[in-house]
Structure formats: structure tokens, C-alpha cells
Amino acid sequence: MAFTPTRLKNKRFVFTAEQMTKQFRFIIQRAKLNADFTEHTHAFHEIVIITGGTATHRVDGSDQFIKAGDVYVFTGDRSHGFISPRALSLWNVEYDPALLAPVASSLRTLPGYQALFLIGPRSRSVMPVVHLTAAGRLWTERQLARMEQEYVTRASGYEAVVTGLFFELTAYLSRAYTARGGDASGVHAAARAASFIEEHFRSAFSTEDLTDAAGVSTRHVRRLFLRHYGMNPTDYCMRLRVHAAAADLAETDRTITDIAYDSGFSDSNYFARCFRRFMKTSPRNYRASSRRNAHTGTE
């Protein structure tokens, strides 16, 4: 079932998914629920921030008790609804994940971002959640109110202001995320390992460095990466190095060898093989193609 905004009570404003895709790909709204709200989906990713009351939250058929201070992130295709709400109040932020692209490389160094915004939304077996403190709830609600004010009034440049506030909110929630109740699913360990690689991929680090960051064995890290990222830690690191090199090849005139070394490769021949594996072309051809596209205005 598609999300039907008009069913939300006490809403400040509502835009349909169709309007959202034609304009700024972002929606923020608040709601109060005192009756069941049927399972639904959304056009893009969604952050749900519970600010008051309680309910049973049904996600893909599984139930979980929610209360004030809980924060969840979903992909748009995940079905969820609210059962037996008691004075439930919440904020709903719907966004195109591409909106975070300008700051993604920085956010990915935060374990909380890895768990909450990357692993959790695409997983069907785990649902990471932030439990905000009283002070955290106050800060978050003030931030959301500022975003709502900008979005509603739509003064000149509101998109830039809302986007900046959204970046700050995302970083805040990522920092607020902590592992609770154990880590049977391995989400927290995988997130710590991924954030370590994101921060150190340009430098040499050992397997022991990675397992120390994750807090689990080498074998378990590999298994968790395959489960949550669909690749092993080595490939995750190589992909980051190759993409960093690709950006330098397209944007600078530095030599391919220098770019390879600065991206974390100690051997230019190995760099060339990895680059071709991930980019399906050689570094030299990639640079030439990028410059032709820039000259003609294509991508």
C-alpha cells in the first residue's frame, strides 16, 4: 500500500510522492496517532522520530514496541505501520538518499551512520534504532522544527538551508547511535569495521588493526561483511581506493603512479588490475573518457 499522507492527524503540510520527485526530494511532517495506522511504504528513504507516547511498530510483519526517543531509518520499499498507539507523536522525514552524497564520505567514518543509515535500511533481519536521551530529544525536536519552518515558508534558498540542517541531523543521530542489548546480528561489529576502513583506506593497516576496531575475529569480520555489505573487507577497501583514484584521475593532471600511491596502492601494476576490475576500464582510458565527457558536457 502506498503511503497516504492525508491519514495523518495534525499534519502541518503534505506533499505527494509525485510532487516530491518533481521538486526538492525531501518531505518533513509531524503527526499524532491515536488509532491504528495500516502498513504502508514510501517513495524514498524515511526517518521516523518518536517524540511522545507508545505503540507497536510493525515492520515487514514483525512487531516491536516503540516509545518516545526512538529513531528508525527505512528504505522506501519497507512496509511498516503502527498498532495500538497511545498518544503517539512522531516526525516523519522522507528523503532521496542522493541528498547525502556531498557529505557521505565523512558520514561513512561514523559507525552509527554505517549501522543506522546503511546496514539497517536495506536489511530484512535487523532494525538498528537510536534511543535518544532527554537532551537528545530536545536538540532533535528543535532541529526538526527549524527544518520544518524553512520547508514550509520556502524563502529563497530554502533548499540549501534544509539540506544543511539535514546533514547536521544525520550526523547527530549517527553519533547518538550506540549498541544496546548485545550484537547477535553483528551489525555493530560490521559498522565499526566499515567505519575504520572508511577512515584509513588510503594508508596501510593490518588485519589485526581491523579486527581490533570491530572487536571480533578475522573470520567473523569477513562473514559479517559478506552478510551486511555483500563483499569481503578487502574488496570494500579496494573499492574505496579505486573510487578515490578515479576522482583524482578525472579532476587532476597528476601522474597515474602518484595517484595510485596516494590512494593506498603500493604497486602501480596491482592498482591497474584493481581499477579495471571495479571500473571496467584502465586508469588511462578512464581519464581520457572523463575529459572527453567534461568537454562535451556529458557524464
Secondary structure, DSSP 4 states (H G I P E B T S, - for coil): -B--GGGSBT-S----HHHHHHS-SEEEEEEEESS-EEEEB-SSEEEEEEEEEEEEEEETTEEEEEETTEEEEE-TT--EEEEEEEEEEEEEEEE-GGGGGGGHHHHTTSHHHIIIIIIHHH-SS----EE--HHHHHHHHHHHHHHHHHHHH--TTHHHHHHHHHHHHHHHHHHH----S--TT-HHHHHHHHHHHHHHTTS---HHHHHHHHTS-HHHHHHHHHHHTSS-HHHHHHHHHHHHHHHHHHH----HHHHHHHTT-S-HHHHHHHHHHHHSS-HHHHHHHHHHHHHHT--
